[in-house]
């Protein structure tokens, strides 16, 4: 394991200022190569200017490959295409092919605060830079689990204490999850610019699910992909700090399917989309109460008035899974605990 890339552990931990400077240059290169605004220092500006032709060439090659997905994302997209084939939805949800990939430990943390500041505030999160690192305070950090766990129909059996959701509603939720409002896309690192970067960020995890038995069995790990609008990059900093960073998912060495000795065969995907609490039951394709089944009435998967909000406008998480070992979860919330629990479960 590369401990610096995965966990941020280095032989010399003393020179924090130099580490941050190099990390900021790396971030600016990532932003520039994606065609996004950058926040360079004087020294970085000269370097970016000198490498402009190279970055433009990279952007053009990326444009030609638009729509291409890394191996883990392709497995997830294939599952979604098959799972939702009979959803009768008027949308076809697709994972974003262009994201800022958080491919080394510390990038998410640096992105969660302005490059030239120590505080970031939005309507859902406040982050502070402190001597020990960062403090992330969500606007509301206490949750009740009542009515918040939803499972999509058509896969494994759904327990009675979970809400059963029609596929058409999940398909429309998923499509809308990848169309967040502009302010939710703003990347804190560039938030002080007149025209800040507005992007999705993504992360690959490889949490161990079966520890090694020395001399008998190698350890097994699953693969988990996180997607979040730029404003919520601090959530990915949180899970990375717990489970480590598994690197760039586009590189063959990080493809779980090629790691036959250690991959458990399971793939997870978590999508953060707190804006979904504003969607109505009617626009999600749920039936009117007169046309609903007994369970749909019990679970609240129907409506009487046109403006009834899904889950009464409260935070929720919704999961689609079946026996293939792929699980896709949407978190209509920015609660850090749900991000951690989703990896563990």
N, C-alpha and C positions, 0 to 999 in steps of 0.2 A: 504493500500500500504506500502511495505517496502521501505522507502525513501532512505535508504543507498544503498540497492541493485539496485533500479531503477534509482535513481538520484544522488547517491554519497553524500547525505546529512546526516551528522552524528551529534550526540549531542555535541561531542567535536571535532571541526575542527582544533584545534591548532597543534596537534602532527602529522604533515604531514610525517615526516621521519619514524615514526613507522607504519603509514598506508601503505607507499610505501614498507617497508620491508615485511609486511605481505602479501601485494598484489603480490610481487615478488616471495615469497615462494609459494603462491597459483598457480601462473603461471608456476613455475618450476614443481610443482606436476602435473599440466595439461599436460605439455610437456612430462614429464617422463612417465605418464600413457598412452601416445599416442605413445611411442617409439621414441620420438624426442630428439635431443640434448638439454641439459639444461645449464643454466648459474647460478649455485648456489654460494652464498657467503660461507664463511667457516662454519658458523652455519647451513645454509641450507644444505650443503653437508653432514653433519653428520645425519641430519634428513632424507634426501633422502636415504642414505645408510641403515639406520635402517628400512626404510619402503620398501626396495627393493623387498622383497618377496611378499608383499601386492600389489605393483605396477605390478609385473610380473603376478600375478594372475588376476588382473584387465585387463591387456593387453590380456591375453589368453581368458578371457570371451568376451572381445570386438571382438577378432578375430572370435570367434564362432558366434557372432551376426553380422558379416560383411554383409553389404547389407540391414540391418534393418534400417528403417527410422522412425523418430519421427512422431507423428500424423500430425503435420502441413506439414511436407515434404511429407508424404504419400498422403495427399490430393492434393498437387501440382503435385506429380509424377503420380497419377491416372489421373489427368487432362491432363498432357502431353501425357501419353500413349494413351488416347482416342482421343485427338485433333490431334495427328500426325499419327494416325493409317492408314490414307489414303495418307500419304505424299510421298510414293514411294521412301523413302530415304534408303540409304544403312547403316544407323547408327540408333541406338536407344539411344537417350540421357537419361542419368540418373543423378539425383542429387547426389552429393558426400555424402556417408554415414559416412565418417570419416573426421571431421573437428575439429578445435579448437573452441569450443563453447564459445562465449563471454557472459557468463551468469550472470555477475554482472557489475555494472557501474564502469568504471575506468580500467578494464582489457584491453580494446582496446587502451586506451591512453598509458598505460604502455608498451604495445606490440609495439607501433608505434615508439619507440626509443630504442637504445641499452641499455641493463641493466647497462653497465659500461660507458655510454657516454651520451652526451647531444645533439648530432646531428646525423641525418640519411640522407643520400643522395643517390638517384638513378636517373635514366634518366627521371623519370616522377614525382618525389616528393622530396622535401627537408623539413625535420621536425627539429624543434629546441625546446629544453626544456628551458622555461623561468620561472621567478618567479611566474607569474600568471597561469602557466600551460604549454601549448604547442602552437607552431605556425606551421601550415602545409601549405606549399607553393607548389601547383602543378606547373609543368613546364610551363603550359599554362592555365591561369584561365579566359580567355575571350572566349566566344563562340558565334557563330551565329546559329540561329535555322533554317536557310534556308536548306531544304533538309535533316534535321537530324532526323525527326520523321517518323518512319516506322511502319506499322501495318500489321500483318500476315493475309492472306486471310483465309476464312472459318469460321470466327466468326461473330461479329457484323458488321454492315455496316461501310465502310471505307470512311471518308470524302475525298473530292477531293484534299485538300491541304496536305494530307499525302500520303506517298508512300506505295503502296500495294505490299506485298512481298509473293511469293509462299511459301507454307508450306515446300517444300523440302529445300529451302534456309534457312529457320528458323531452321529446324532440324539439318542441318549441322553446322550452326552458334552455336547452343546450344551445340552440341557435342564438338566442338572445344573450346568453352568457358571454358569447364572443363579440357582442356589440355593446360594450359598456358606454356610459356617457363620457364625454371628452375629459371632464375633470378627473374621473377615476383612472384614466389612462396616463395622467401626468406623472413623470418619473421624478421623485423628490430630488435626486442628484442635480437635475437641471431646472428645478422649480423657480429659481431666482432669475432665469432668463426671460426676456420678453416673449420669446417663442420657445417654450420648453419642449423636450422630447415627450411624445405620447406613444407609448408602446405596451406590448405584452412582454412579460418576463417569464422564463421557464427554468425548471430545475430538474435534474435527474438524481434520484436516490437509489441506493442498493442496500436496504436494511437487511441484516442477517435474520433469518427466521428459524434456522436450525444450526446451532453451534457445532463446531468441529468435534468429532470424537477421535482423538489422536490415534493413528495407526489403524483406524477402522473406517471412518467416514469423513469426507470433506464437509466443510460448512456449506450451507445453502442460503442464498439470498434471493429476494424478489426484486423486481424493478418497479419504481414508482415515478411517475411524471407529475409535476405541478405546473399549472398555468395560472397566472394572475395578471390583472391590469397593473400598470406601473405603480400606481399609488399604494398597492398592497405588497410591495417587494419586501417589506419588513416581516410579513408572514413567512416568506421563504427563507429569510435570515434565521427565523426561529427554528424551523424544522431542520435546516441545514446544520444548526448548532447542536441538534440532538442526534441526527442520523448520519451526518457527514455528507460530503459532496462527491458524487460519482462521476464527475467530469462531463465532457461534451458528448451528448448522446449520438452525434453524427459520426464519431470516430469508431472504427471497427473494434478497437480494443475495449470499448465501453458497451458493446452490443451484448446483452445478456444471452441472446440465442446462440452466440458463438462460445459462450462460457459454459459448456455442457456439464462440467464437473461441479459448478457452484450455483447455477440458476435453478430455482425451485420450479420454474415453469409458470409462475404467476406474474401478471402485469397489472399495475394499478395506475389510475389517473385521477387527479384531484384538480378541480377547476374552481377558483374563487370568483364569486359573482354576487356581491351583496345587493346590487341594483335589482335583482329578480324579485325582491319583496314588493315591488310596485306593480307586478303583473296581475291581471285579473283572471279569475277562473274561466270566464267566457272566452277571452282571447287565447287561452291555452287549450281550448277545445273540449273542456269538461262539459258534461251534459247538464241540462236544466233538471231541477229536482224532480220534475214530473216524469223524466225519462231515465232517472238514475236507478241503479241497483240498490239493494239493501245495504251492501257493504259501502258503496260509494256515498250513500247518505250518512252512514255511520262515520266514515272517514272524512267527511266534508269535501268530497271530490265531486261536488255539484253546486249549482248556484240558483238563487231565486231572483236576485237583482243583478243588472248588468255590470255594476261597478264593484261587485264583491271581490276583494283581493284574495289571491291564493294564500292559503295558510293564515288568513286574517291579517296579512301584512307583516307577520312575524318571521324571524329568521328560521331557516330550516336547512337540512341536507337531504339530498335525494340520490339514491344509488341504483345503478343498473348492473346486474351481474348474472352469470349463469355458470353451467358446469365447465365451460372452457377455461376458466381460471383468469378471466379478465374482469376487472371491476372499475367502473367509472362513477365518480361521485362529484356532484356539484354542491358547493357550500355557498348558500345565499347568506353569507355572513363573513366577517373578518376576525372572528374569535380564534385566537391562537390555539386554544385547547382542542378545537375540532380538527385543526390541521394535524396535530400530533396524533390524536386518537384515530384519525382515518388511516394513517400509515400503520398503526399498531393493529387495527382490526381488519 
